[in-house]
Amino acid sequence: MGLGPRRPTVDRNAEELRAQFDRDGYVIVPNLFRRDEVAAFKDEARRIVDAVRVEVREAGRDPKEALNTGVYVGLAARSDVFRHAVADDRLVDVLAATLWPNVEFLSDKAVFKDADTVFDSPWHQDWMYWRGDNKASVWVALDDVTRENGCLMVLPGSHRAEAVHDGNAADGFGFGHRLQRGSVDESRAVTAELEAGGAVFFHDLTLHASYPNTSQADRWTWIPTYRDANADDPEYPWAVARSVVRGRRTSA
């Protein structure tokens, strides 16, 4: 599948995008990708997850336990489709407009909710999981996403400070760093209901969560993560497919 012809990413200029990102810690971009493109992304993500299930089973483990969080990290490390997608101009244009002139892709993941994966994602900041310099992720809807099937929620302005992550993570669904339930005023949260192909670009200190999937239907998302190509970071063993996708690395 070839990605679509280059077109203006959004009808907002770079200054407007940067101002919104600086103020809120995120920007929502509807229709970043075409429906046929994200349908192909979803098919490819399914193929990879199915292959991982086979590998896990052949290793004598239970695939349901291995993938019980509904997350698989490392699509671009296994797929040309995603290696090309992480460098798509429509996506990188927004990162360059809001954050850095030199952009490096770090890693990506599929997050899937279905009849077996219905739980919500608790409020958290991604920075707690990797620390170092600040990064940004892009939450790309591979299906139409609504409250009923588990869309994203973000808390505007929460990227200005680190939050206390002292919530109970004993439910077995991952998110070892999370806020206590009830500690976020959800009346201030923005619910990001999107058509397939829409995306949320967000700072790694932006508090975010997702609704449970009560629809009994699939809800897949693809989330690539990026940083300044000259970031002063520790080595990340999970960033095996990292690559500079805009500009260049000037630091040693």
ZASETOR-816053 format. One record per residue: residue number from 1; y, x, z of N, C-alpha, C in turn. Coordinates in nm, 2 decimals. Layout:
% residues N
- i; n_v; n_u; n_w; ca_v; ca_u; ca_w; c_v; c_u; c_w
- NUM; Y; X; Z; Y; X; Z; Y; X; Z .
...
% end
This chain:
% residues 252
- i; n_v; n_u; n_w; ca_v; ca_u; ca_w; c_v; c_u; c_w
- 1; -0.12; 0.08; 0.00; 0.00; 0.00; 0.00; 0.12; 0.09; 0.00 .
- 2; 0.21; 0.07; -0.09; 0.34; 0.14; -0.09; 0.44; 0.06; -0.01 .
- 3; 0.52; 0.14; 0.07; 0.63; 0.07; 0.14; 0.73; 0.03; 0.04 .
- 4; 0.81; -0.07; 0.08; 0.90; -0.14; -0.01; 1.02; -0.05; -0.06 .
- 5; 1.09; -0.09; -0.16; 1.20; -0.01; -0.21; 1.30; 0.00; -0.09 .
- 6; 1.37; 0.11; -0.09; 1.47; 0.13; 0.01; 1.58; 0.03; 0.00 .
- 7; 1.62; -0.03; 0.11; 1.73; -0.13; 0.11; 1.81; -0.11; 0.23 .
- 8; 1.93; -0.16; 0.24; 2.01; -0.15; 0.37; 1.92; -0.21; 0.48 .
- 9; 1.91; -0.14; 0.59; 1.83; -0.18; 0.71; 1.88; -0.31; 0.77 .
- 10; 2.01; -0.31; 0.80; 2.07; -0.43; 0.86; 2.21; -0.45; 0.81 .
- 11; 2.27; -0.56; 0.84; 2.40; -0.59; 0.79; 2.51; -0.54; 0.89 .
- 12; 2.47; -0.45; 0.98; 2.57; -0.40; 1.07; 2.58; -0.25; 1.04 .
- 13; 2.70; -0.20; 1.05; 2.72; -0.06; 1.02; 2.68; 0.03; 1.14 .
- 14; 2.68; 0.16; 1.12; 2.63; 0.25; 1.22; 2.70; 0.24; 1.35 .
- 15; 2.83; 0.23; 1.34; 2.92; 0.22; 1.46; 2.88; 0.10; 1.55 .
- 16; 2.86; -0.01; 1.48; 2.82; -0.14; 1.55; 2.68; -0.12; 1.62 .
- 17; 2.59; -0.06; 1.54; 2.45; -0.04; 1.60; 2.46; 0.05; 1.72 .
- 18; 2.53; 0.16; 1.71; 2.54; 0.26; 1.82; 2.61; 0.19; 1.94 .
- 19; 2.71; 0.11; 1.92; 2.78; 0.05; 2.03; 2.69; -0.05; 2.10 .
- 20; 2.61; -0.13; 2.02; 2.52; -0.22; 2.09; 2.41; -0.15; 2.17 .
- 21; 2.36; -0.04; 2.10; 2.25; 0.03; 2.17; 2.30; 0.10; 2.30 .
- 22; 2.42; 0.16; 2.29; 2.48; 0.22; 2.41; 2.51; 0.12; 2.52 .
- 23; 2.55; 0.00; 2.48; 2.58; -0.10; 2.58; 2.46; -0.17; 2.64 .
- 24; 2.36; -0.20; 2.56; 2.25; -0.28; 2.60; 2.12; -0.20; 2.62 .
- 25; 2.10; -0.09; 2.55; 1.98; -0.01; 2.56; 1.88; -0.06; 2.46 .
- 26; 1.92; -0.14; 2.37; 1.82; -0.19; 2.26; 1.90; -0.25; 2.15 .
- 27; 1.84; -0.26; 2.03; 1.89; -0.34; 1.92; 1.77; -0.42; 1.86 .
- 28; 1.80; -0.54; 1.82; 1.69; -0.62; 1.75; 1.73; -0.62; 1.60 .
- 29; 1.63; -0.59; 1.52; 1.65; -0.59; 1.38; 1.54; -0.68; 1.31 .
- 30; 1.58; -0.80; 1.28; 1.49; -0.89; 1.21; 1.45; -0.83; 1.07 .
- 31; 1.33; -0.86; 1.03; 1.29; -0.83; 0.89; 1.30; -0.69; 0.85 .
- 32; 1.27; -0.60; 0.94; 1.28; -0.45; 0.91; 1.18; -0.42; 0.80 .
- 33; 1.06; -0.48; 0.81; 0.95; -0.46; 0.71; 0.92; -0.60; 0.65 .
- 34; 0.87; -0.60; 0.53; 0.83; -0.73; 0.46; 0.70; -0.78; 0.53 .
- 35; 0.67; -0.90; 0.51; 0.55; -0.96; 0.57; 0.42; -0.90; 0.51 .
- 36; 0.42; -0.87; 0.38; 0.30; -0.81; 0.32; 0.28; -0.67; 0.37 .
- 37; 0.39; -0.60; 0.41; 0.38; -0.47; 0.46; 0.31; -0.47; 0.60 .
- 38; 0.36; -0.56; 0.69; 0.31; -0.56; 0.82; 0.17; -0.62; 0.83 .
- 39; 0.14; -0.71; 0.73; 0.00; -0.76; 0.72; -0.09; -0.64; 0.69 .
- 40; -0.05; -0.55; 0.60; -0.13; -0.43; 0.58; -0.14; -0.34; 0.70 .
- 41; -0.03; -0.33; 0.77; -0.03; -0.25; 0.90; -0.14; -0.31; 0.99 .
- 42; -0.13; -0.44; 1.01; -0.23; -0.50; 1.10; -0.37; -0.48; 1.06 .
- 43; -0.40; -0.50; 0.93; -0.53; -0.47; 0.88; -0.58; -0.33; 0.91 .
- 44; -0.49; -0.23; 0.89; -0.52; -0.09; 0.91; -0.54; -0.07; 1.06 .
- 45; -0.46; -0.13; 1.15; -0.47; -0.11; 1.29; -0.61; -0.17; 1.34 .
- 46; -0.64; -0.29; 1.28; -0.77; -0.35; 1.32; -0.89; -0.26; 1.27 .
- 47; -0.87; -0.20; 1.15; -0.98; -0.11; 1.11; -1.00; 0.01; 1.20 .
- 48; -0.89; 0.07; 1.25; -0.89; 0.18; 1.34; -0.95; 0.14; 1.47 .
- 49; -0.91; 0.03; 1.53; -0.96; -0.02; 1.66; -1.11; -0.05; 1.65 .
- 50; -1.15; -0.12; 1.54; -1.29; -0.14; 1.52; -1.37; -0.02; 1.51 .
- 51; -1.32; 0.09; 1.44; -1.39; 0.21; 1.43; -1.40; 0.28; 1.57 .
- 52; -1.29; 0.27; 1.65; -1.30; 0.32; 1.79; -1.40; 0.25; 1.87 .
- 53; -1.41; 0.12; 1.86; -1.52; 0.05; 1.93; -1.66; 0.10; 1.90 .
- 54; -1.68; 0.13; 1.77; -1.81; 0.18; 1.73; -1.83; 0.32; 1.79 .
- 55; -1.73; 0.40; 1.79; -1.74; 0.54; 1.84; -1.77; 0.53; 1.99 .
- 56; -1.70; 0.44; 2.06; -1.72; 0.43; 2.21; -1.86; 0.38; 2.24 .
- 57; -1.91; 0.28; 2.16; -2.04; 0.22; 2.18; -2.15; 0.33; 2.15 .
- 58; -2.13; 0.41; 2.05; -2.22; 0.52; 2.02; -2.22; 0.63; 2.13 .
- 59; -2.11; 0.64; 2.20; -2.11; 0.73; 2.31; -2.17; 0.68; 2.44 .
- 60; -2.22; 0.55; 2.43; -2.28; 0.49; 2.55; -2.19; 0.42; 2.64 .
- 61; -2.07; 0.40; 2.60; -1.97; 0.33; 2.68; -1.95; 0.18; 2.63 .
- 62; -1.89; 0.10; 2.72; -1.86; -0.04; 2.68; -1.73; -0.04; 2.62 .
- 63; -1.72; -0.09; 2.49; -1.59; -0.09; 2.42; -1.49; -0.19; 2.49 .
- 64; -1.54; -0.29; 2.55; -1.45; -0.38; 2.62; -1.38; -0.31; 2.74 .
- 65; -1.45; -0.23; 2.80; -1.39; -0.15; 2.91; -1.29; -0.05; 2.86 .
- 66; -1.33; 0.02; 2.75; -1.25; 0.13; 2.70; -1.12; 0.07; 2.64 .
- 67; -1.12; -0.05; 2.59; -1.00; -0.11; 2.53; -0.95; -0.23; 2.60 .
- 68; -0.98; -0.24; 2.73; -0.95; -0.36; 2.81; -0.80; -0.38; 2.83 .
- 69; -0.72; -0.28; 2.81; -0.57; -0.29; 2.82; -0.51; -0.35; 2.70 .
- 70; -0.59; -0.36; 2.59; -0.53; -0.40; 2.46; -0.44; -0.30; 2.40 .
- 71; -0.46; -0.18; 2.42; -0.37; -0.07; 2.37; -0.46; 0.04; 2.31 .
- 72; -0.42; 0.09; 2.19; -0.49; 0.20; 2.13; -0.38; 0.30; 2.09 .
- 73; -0.38; 0.42; 2.14; -0.28; 0.52; 2.11; -0.33; 0.62; 2.00 .
- 74; -0.24; 0.64; 1.90; -0.28; 0.75; 1.80; -0.31; 0.70; 1.66 .
- 75; -0.24; 0.59; 1.61; -0.27; 0.54; 1.48; -0.24; 0.64; 1.37 .
- 76; -0.12; 0.70; 1.38; -0.08; 0.80; 1.28; -0.16; 0.92; 1.27 .
- 77; -0.23; 0.95; 1.38; -0.32; 1.07; 1.38; -0.45; 1.04; 1.30 .
- 78; -0.48; 0.91; 1.27; -0.60; 0.87; 1.20; -0.58; 0.80; 1.07 .
- 79; -0.45; 0.78; 1.03; -0.43; 0.70; 0.92; -0.31; 0.74; 0.83 .
- 80; -0.33; 0.76; 0.70; -0.21; 0.79; 0.61; -0.11; 0.67; 0.61 .
- 81; -0.16; 0.55; 0.62; -0.07; 0.43; 0.62; 0.03; 0.45; 0.73 .
- 82; -0.01; 0.48; 0.85; 0.09; 0.49; 0.96; 0.16; 0.63; 0.96 .
- 83; 0.10; 0.73; 0.90; 0.18; 0.86; 0.89; 0.30; 0.84; 0.80 .
- 84; 0.28; 0.76; 0.69; 0.39; 0.73; 0.60; 0.49; 0.63; 0.67 .
- 85; 0.44; 0.53; 0.74; 0.52; 0.42; 0.80; 0.62; 0.48; 0.90 .
- 86; 0.57; 0.58; 0.98; 0.66; 0.63; 1.09; 0.78; 0.70; 1.03 .
- 87; 0.78; 0.74; 0.91; 0.89; 0.81; 0.84; 0.97; 0.72; 0.75 .
- 88; 0.94; 0.59; 0.75; 1.01; 0.50; 0.66; 1.16; 0.50; 0.68 .
- 89; 1.24; 0.51; 0.58; 1.38; 0.52; 0.59; 1.44; 0.40; 0.66 .
- 90; 1.39; 0.28; 0.64; 1.44; 0.17; 0.71; 1.44; 0.18; 0.86 .
- 91; 1.33; 0.24; 0.91; 1.31; 0.26; 1.05; 1.40; 0.37; 1.10 .
- 92; 1.39; 0.49; 1.03; 1.46; 0.61; 1.08; 1.61; 0.59; 1.06 .
- 93; 1.66; 0.51; 0.97; 1.80; 0.49; 0.96; 1.86; 0.44; 1.08 .
- 94; 1.79; 0.34; 1.15; 1.84; 0.28; 1.27; 1.84; 0.39; 1.38 .
- 95; 1.74; 0.47; 1.39; 1.73; 0.57; 1.50; 1.84; 0.67; 1.48 .
- 96; 1.87; 0.71; 1.35; 1.97; 0.81; 1.32; 2.11; 0.75; 1.35 .
- 97; 2.13; 0.62; 1.33; 2.25; 0.55; 1.35; 2.28; 0.53; 1.50 .
- 98; 2.18; 0.51; 1.58; 2.20; 0.48; 1.72; 2.18; 0.60; 1.81 .
- 99; 2.11; 0.70; 1.77; 2.07; 0.80; 1.87; 2.09; 0.95; 1.82 .
- 100; 2.01; 0.99; 1.72; 2.01; 1.14; 1.69; 2.02; 1.16; 1.54 .
- 101; 2.09; 1.27; 1.49; 2.08; 1.30; 1.35; 1.95; 1.37; 1.31 .
- 102; 1.89; 1.43; 1.41; 1.76; 1.50; 1.39; 1.65; 1.42; 1.47 .
- 103; 1.56; 1.36; 1.40; 1.47; 1.26; 1.46; 1.32; 1.32; 1.44 .
- 104; 1.25; 1.32; 1.55; 1.11; 1.36; 1.55; 1.02; 1.24; 1.60 .
- 105; 0.92; 1.21; 1.52; 0.82; 1.12; 1.56; 0.72; 1.19; 1.66 .
- 106; 0.69; 1.12; 1.76; 0.60; 1.17; 1.86; 0.46; 1.11; 1.86 .
- 107; 0.45; 0.98; 1.87; 0.31; 0.92; 1.87; 0.33; 0.77; 1.85 .
- 108; 0.22; 0.70; 1.83; 0.23; 0.55; 1.81; 0.11; 0.48; 1.87 .
- 109; 0.12; 0.35; 1.88; 0.01; 0.28; 1.94; 0.01; 0.14; 1.88 .
- 110; -0.11; 0.08; 1.88; -0.12; -0.06; 1.86; -0.14; -0.13; 1.99 .
- 111; -0.07; -0.25; 2.01; -0.09; -0.33; 2.13; -0.13; -0.47; 2.08 .
- 112; -0.25; -0.51; 2.12; -0.30; -0.64; 2.07; -0.34; -0.73; 2.18 .
- 113; -0.31; -0.85; 2.16; -0.35; -0.96; 2.26; -0.42; -1.07; 2.18 .
- 114; -0.54; -1.11; 2.23; -0.62; -1.21; 2.17; -0.68; -1.29; 2.28 .
- 115; -0.79; -1.36; 2.24; -0.85; -1.45; 2.34; -0.91; -1.37; 2.46 .
- 116; -0.94; -1.24; 2.44; -0.99; -1.16; 2.55; -0.88; -1.08; 2.62 .
- 117; -0.76; -1.08; 2.56; -0.66; -0.99; 2.62; -0.53; -1.08; 2.63 .
- 118; -0.52; -1.16; 2.74; -0.42; -1.26; 2.75; -0.31; -1.23; 2.85 .
- 119; -0.33; -1.12; 2.93; -0.24; -1.09; 3.04; -0.10; -1.05; 2.99 .
- 120; -0.01; -1.07; 3.08; 0.13; -1.02; 3.05; 0.14; -0.87; 3.08 .
- 121; 0.25; -0.81; 3.03; 0.28; -0.67; 3.06; 0.39; -0.68; 3.16 .
- 122; 0.38; -0.60; 3.27; 0.47; -0.61; 3.38; 0.60; -0.53; 3.35 .
- 123; 0.71; -0.56; 3.42; 0.83; -0.49; 3.39; 0.82; -0.34; 3.42 .
- 124; 0.87; -0.26; 3.33; 0.86; -0.11; 3.35; 0.95; -0.04; 3.26 .
- 125; 0.97; 0.09; 3.28; 1.05; 0.18; 3.19; 0.95; 0.28; 3.14 .
- 126; 0.95; 0.30; 3.01; 0.86; 0.39; 2.95; 0.88; 0.54; 2.99 .
- 127; 1.00; 0.57; 3.03; 1.03; 0.71; 3.07; 0.94; 0.76; 3.18 .
- 128; 0.90; 0.67; 3.27; 0.81; 0.70; 3.38; 0.68; 0.76; 3.33 .
- 129; 0.64; 0.74; 3.21; 0.51; 0.78; 3.16; 0.52; 0.92; 3.10 .
- 130; 0.64; 0.96; 3.05; 0.64; 1.09; 2.99; 0.76; 1.18; 3.04 .
- 131; 0.86; 1.12; 3.10; 0.97; 1.20; 3.16; 1.03; 1.29; 3.06 .
- 132; 1.09; 1.40; 3.10; 1.16; 1.49; 3.00; 1.28; 1.42; 2.94 .
- 133; 1.32; 1.46; 2.82; 1.44; 1.40; 2.76; 1.41; 1.26; 2.72 .
- 134; 1.52; 1.18; 2.71; 1.51; 1.04; 2.67; 1.46; 1.02; 2.53 .
- 135; 1.38; 0.92; 2.51; 1.32; 0.89; 2.39; 1.34; 0.74; 2.35 .
- 136; 1.30; 0.70; 2.24; 1.32; 0.56; 2.20; 1.19; 0.52; 2.13 .
- 137; 1.16; 0.39; 2.15; 1.04; 0.33; 2.08; 1.08; 0.21; 2.00 .
- 138; 1.00; 0.18; 1.90; 1.03; 0.06; 1.81; 0.91; -0.03; 1.82 .
- 139; 0.94; -0.15; 1.87; 0.84; -0.26; 1.89; 0.83; -0.34; 1.76 .
- 140; 0.74; -0.32; 1.67; 0.73; -0.39; 1.54; 0.63; -0.50; 1.55 .
- 141; 0.68; -0.62; 1.52; 0.59; -0.74; 1.53; 0.50; -0.74; 1.40 .
- 142; 0.37; -0.74; 1.42; 0.28; -0.75; 1.30; 0.24; -0.90; 1.28 .
- 143; 0.27; -0.98; 1.38; 0.25; -1.13; 1.37; 0.39; -1.19; 1.41 .
- 144; 0.41; -1.32; 1.37; 0.52; -1.39; 1.43; 0.50; -1.39; 1.59 .
- 145; 0.60; -1.35; 1.66; 0.58; -1.35; 1.81; 0.68; -1.45; 1.88 .
- 146; 0.62; -1.51; 1.98; 0.69; -1.62; 2.05; 0.65; -1.60; 2.20 .
- 147; 0.72; -1.68; 2.28; 0.68; -1.68; 2.42; 0.53; -1.71; 2.44 .
- 148; 0.48; -1.80; 2.36; 0.34; -1.85; 2.38; 0.24; -1.74; 2.35 .
- 149; 0.27; -1.65; 2.25; 0.17; -1.55; 2.22; 0.21; -1.41; 2.27 .
- 150; 0.31; -1.40; 2.36; 0.33; -1.27; 2.43; 0.44; -1.19; 2.37 .
- 151; 0.55; -1.24; 2.34; 0.66; -1.16; 2.29; 0.73; -1.08; 2.39 .
- 152; 0.81; -0.98; 2.35; 0.88; -0.89; 2.44; 1.00; -0.95; 2.51 .
- 153; 1.02; -0.90; 2.63; 1.15; -0.93; 2.70; 1.21; -0.80; 2.73 .
- 154; 1.35; -0.79; 2.72; 1.42; -0.67; 2.76; 1.54; -0.71; 2.85 .
- 155; 1.58; -0.62; 2.94; 1.68; -0.64; 3.03; 1.81; -0.56; 2.99 .
- 156; 1.91; -0.63; 2.93; 2.03; -0.55; 2.88; 2.09; -0.47; 2.99 .
- 157; 2.13; -0.35; 2.95; 2.20; -0.26; 3.04; 2.12; -0.18; 3.14 .
- 158; 1.99; -0.21; 3.14; 1.90; -0.15; 3.24; 1.87; 0.00; 3.21 .
- 159; 1.91; 0.05; 3.10; 1.88; 0.19; 3.06; 1.97; 0.29; 3.12 .
- 160; 2.06; 0.24; 3.20; 2.16; 0.33; 3.26; 2.11; 0.40; 3.39 .
- 161; 2.00; 0.36; 3.44; 1.95; 0.42; 3.57; 1.79; 0.40; 3.57 .
- 162; 1.73; 0.50; 3.64; 1.59; 0.49; 3.67; 1.56; 0.38; 3.77 .
- 163; 1.46; 0.30; 3.75; 1.43; 0.19; 3.85; 1.31; 0.24; 3.94 .
- 164; 1.29; 0.18; 4.05; 1.18; 0.21; 4.14; 1.06; 0.14; 4.09 .
- 165; 0.96; 0.22; 4.06; 0.83; 0.17; 4.01; 0.73; 0.17; 4.12 .
- 166; 0.73; 0.07; 4.21; 0.63; 0.07; 4.32; 0.55; -0.05; 4.32 .
- 167; 0.53; -0.11; 4.20; 0.44; -0.23; 4.20; 0.29; -0.20; 4.21 .
- 168; 0.22; -0.30; 4.24; 0.07; -0.29; 4.26; 0.00; -0.28; 4.12 .
- 169; -0.07; -0.17; 4.09; -0.13; -0.16; 3.96; -0.29; -0.17; 3.97 .
- 170; -0.33; -0.25; 4.07; -0.48; -0.26; 4.09; -0.55; -0.36; 4.01 .
- 171; -0.48; -0.42; 3.91; -0.54; -0.53; 3.83; -0.63; -0.47; 3.72 .
- 172; -0.63; -0.34; 3.69; -0.71; -0.28; 3.59; -0.66; -0.30; 3.45 .
- 173; -0.54; -0.34; 3.43; -0.48; -0.36; 3.30; -0.38; -0.25; 3.26 .
- 174; -0.39; -0.13; 3.32; -0.30; -0.03; 3.29; -0.17; -0.04; 3.36 .
- 175; -0.07; 0.02; 3.30; 0.07; 0.02; 3.36; 0.07; 0.07; 3.51 .
- 176; 0.02; 0.19; 3.52; 0.02; 0.25; 3.65; 0.16; 0.27; 3.71 .
- 177; 0.26; 0.27; 3.63; 0.40; 0.27; 3.67; 0.46; 0.13; 3.64 .
- 178; 0.49; 0.05; 3.74; 0.55; -0.08; 3.71; 0.63; -0.12; 3.83 .
- 179; 0.72; -0.22; 3.81; 0.81; -0.27; 3.91; 0.73; -0.38; 3.99 .
- 180; 0.77; -0.41; 4.11; 0.71; -0.51; 4.19; 0.74; -0.65; 4.12 .
- 181; 0.64; -0.74; 4.12; 0.67; -0.87; 4.07; 0.78; -0.94; 4.14 .
- 182; 0.87; -1.00; 4.07; 0.98; -1.07; 4.13; 1.10; -0.98; 4.15 .
- 183; 1.10; -0.85; 4.12; 1.21; -0.76; 4.14; 1.31; -0.77; 4.03 .
- 184; 1.28; -0.83; 3.92; 1.38; -0.84; 3.81; 1.43; -0.98; 3.80 .
- 185; 1.56; -1.00; 3.78; 1.62; -1.13; 3.76; 1.60; -1.17; 3.62 .
- 186; 1.49; -1.24; 3.59; 1.45; -1.27; 3.45; 1.55; -1.37; 3.38 .
- 187; 1.64; -1.43; 3.46; 1.75; -1.51; 3.39; 1.84; -1.42; 3.31 .
- 188; 1.84; -1.29; 3.34; 1.93; -1.20; 3.26; 1.86; -1.14; 3.14 .
- 189; 1.73; -1.16; 3.13; 1.64; -1.10; 3.03; 1.67; -1.17; 2.90 .
- 190; 1.65; -1.09; 2.79; 1.65; -1.14; 2.65; 1.51; -1.15; 2.60 .
- 191; 1.47; -1.27; 2.55; 1.34; -1.29; 2.49; 1.35; -1.26; 2.34 .
- 192; 1.27; -1.17; 2.30; 1.27; -1.12; 2.16; 1.17; -1.19; 2.07 .
- 193; 1.19; -1.32; 2.04; 1.10; -1.39; 1.95; 1.14; -1.35; 1.81 .
- 194; 1.04; -1.31; 1.73; 1.06; -1.25; 1.60; 0.96; -1.30; 1.50 .
- 195; 1.00; -1.30; 1.38; 0.91; -1.32; 1.27; 0.84; -1.19; 1.24 .
- 196; 0.72; -1.19; 1.18; 0.64; -1.07; 1.15; 0.73; -0.98; 1.06 .
- 197; 0.74; -0.85; 1.10; 0.82; -0.76; 1.03; 0.95; -0.72; 1.10 .
- 198; 0.99; -0.81; 1.20; 1.10; -0.78; 1.29; 1.07; -0.67; 1.39 .
- 199; 1.18; -0.61; 1.45; 1.16; -0.50; 1.54; 1.26; -0.49; 1.65 .
- 200; 1.22; -0.44; 1.76; 1.31; -0.41; 1.87; 1.31; -0.26; 1.89 .
- 201; 1.43; -0.19; 1.88; 1.45; -0.05; 1.90; 1.50; -0.04; 2.05 .
- 202; 1.43; 0.04; 2.13; 1.48; 0.04; 2.27; 1.47; 0.18; 2.34 .
- 203; 1.56; 0.21; 2.42; 1.57; 0.33; 2.50; 1.46; 0.33; 2.60 .
- 204; 1.41; 0.45; 2.64; 1.29; 0.46; 2.72; 1.32; 0.43; 2.87 .
- 205; 1.45; 0.41; 2.90; 1.48; 0.36; 3.04; 1.52; 0.21; 3.04 .
- 206; 1.51; 0.14; 2.92; 1.53; 0.00; 2.92; 1.41; -0.07; 2.98 .
- 207; 1.44; -0.15; 3.08; 1.33; -0.23; 3.14; 1.28; -0.34; 3.04 .
- 208; 1.15; -0.35; 3.03; 1.09; -0.44; 2.94; 0.96; -0.49; 2.99 .
- 209; 0.92; -0.61; 2.94; 0.79; -0.67; 2.98; 0.75; -0.76; 2.86 .
- 210; 0.64; -0.82; 2.88; 0.60; -0.92; 2.78; 0.53; -1.04; 2.84 .
- 211; 0.54; -1.15; 2.78; 0.47; -1.27; 2.82; 0.32; -1.26; 2.80 .
- 212; 0.24; -1.34; 2.88; 0.10; -1.35; 2.85; 0.08; -1.42; 2.72 .
- 213; -0.04; -1.39; 2.65; -0.07; -1.47; 2.53; -0.16; -1.59; 2.57 .
- 214; -0.09; -1.70; 2.57; -0.17; -1.83; 2.60; -0.20; -1.91; 2.48 .
- 215; -0.18; -1.85; 2.36; -0.19; -1.93; 2.23; -0.33; -1.93; 2.18 .
- 216; -0.42; -1.84; 2.23; -0.56; -1.83; 2.18; -0.56; -1.78; 2.04 .
- 217; -0.45; -1.72; 1.99; -0.44; -1.65; 1.86; -0.40; -1.51; 1.88 .
- 218; -0.42; -1.43; 1.77; -0.39; -1.29; 1.78; -0.24; -1.27; 1.79 .
- 219; -0.20; -1.16; 1.86; -0.06; -1.11; 1.85; -0.07; -0.96; 1.86 .
- 220; -0.04; -0.90; 1.74; -0.05; -0.75; 1.73; 0.09; -0.69; 1.71 .
- 221; 0.11; -0.58; 1.77; 0.24; -0.51; 1.75; 0.20; -0.36; 1.73 .
- 222; 0.29; -0.29; 1.66; 0.28; -0.15; 1.64; 0.41; -0.08; 1.70 .
- 223; 0.39; 0.02; 1.78; 0.50; 0.08; 1.85; 0.50; 0.23; 1.84 .
- 224; 0.58; 0.28; 1.74; 0.60; 0.43; 1.73; 0.71; 0.47; 1.83 .
- 225; 0.70; 0.60; 1.87; 0.80; 0.65; 1.97; 0.86; 0.78; 1.91 .
- 226; 0.99; 0.80; 1.93; 1.06; 0.91; 1.87; 1.15; 0.98; 1.98 .
- 227; 1.20; 1.10; 1.94; 1.29; 1.17; 2.02; 1.38; 1.26; 1.94 .
- 228; 1.48; 1.31; 2.00; 1.57; 1.41; 1.93; 1.48; 1.53; 1.90 .
- 229; 1.48; 1.58; 1.77; 1.40; 1.68; 1.73; 1.42; 1.81; 1.80 .
- 230; 1.53; 1.82; 1.87; 1.56; 1.94; 1.95; 1.55; 1.92; 2.10 .
- 231; 1.48; 1.82; 2.14; 1.46; 1.78; 2.28; 1.39; 1.90; 2.36 .
- 232; 1.44; 1.91; 2.48; 1.38; 2.01; 2.57; 1.27; 1.94; 2.66 .
- 233; 1.15; 1.93; 2.60; 1.05; 1.85; 2.66; 0.93; 1.94; 2.70 .
- 234; 0.84; 1.89; 2.79; 0.71; 1.95; 2.81; 0.62; 1.93; 2.69 .
- 235; 0.51; 2.00; 2.68; 0.42; 1.97; 2.58; 0.34; 1.84; 2.61 .
- 236; 0.33; 1.76; 2.51; 0.26; 1.63; 2.53; 0.13; 1.64; 2.45 .
- 237; 0.01; 1.64; 2.52; -0.12; 1.65; 2.45; -0.15; 1.53; 2.36 .
- 238; -0.08; 1.42; 2.39; -0.11; 1.30; 2.31; -0.03; 1.29; 2.18 .
- 239; 0.07; 1.39; 2.17; 0.16; 1.39; 2.05; 0.10; 1.47; 1.94 .
- 240; -0.02; 1.44; 1.90; -0.09; 1.53; 1.81; -0.05; 1.51; 1.66 .
- 241; 0.02; 1.40; 1.63; 0.07; 1.38; 1.49; 0.22; 1.39; 1.48 .
- 242; 0.28; 1.46; 1.58; 0.43; 1.46; 1.58; 0.48; 1.53; 1.46 .
- 243; 0.60; 1.49; 1.41; 0.66; 1.55; 1.29; 0.81; 1.51; 1.29 .
- 244; 0.89; 1.60; 1.23; 1.03; 1.57; 1.21; 1.04; 1.48; 1.09 .
- 245; 1.11; 1.36; 1.11; 1.12; 1.26; 1.00; 1.26; 1.25; 0.95 .
- 246; 1.35; 1.32; 1.01; 1.49; 1.32; 0.96; 1.56; 1.44; 1.02 .
- 247; 1.63; 1.51; 0.93; 1.70; 1.63; 0.97; 1.60; 1.75; 0.99 .
- 248; 1.63; 1.83; 1.09; 1.54; 1.95; 1.12; 1.55; 1.99; 1.26 .
- 249; 1.45; 2.07; 1.30; 1.45; 2.12; 1.44; 1.53; 2.25; 1.43 .
- 250; 1.63; 2.27; 1.51; 1.71; 2.39; 1.51; 1.69; 2.48; 1.64 .
- 251; 1.62; 2.42; 1.74; 1.60; 2.50; 1.86; 1.46; 2.57; 1.84 .
- 252; 1.44; 2.67; 1.92; 1.31; 2.75; 1.91; 1.20; 2.67; 1.96 .
% end
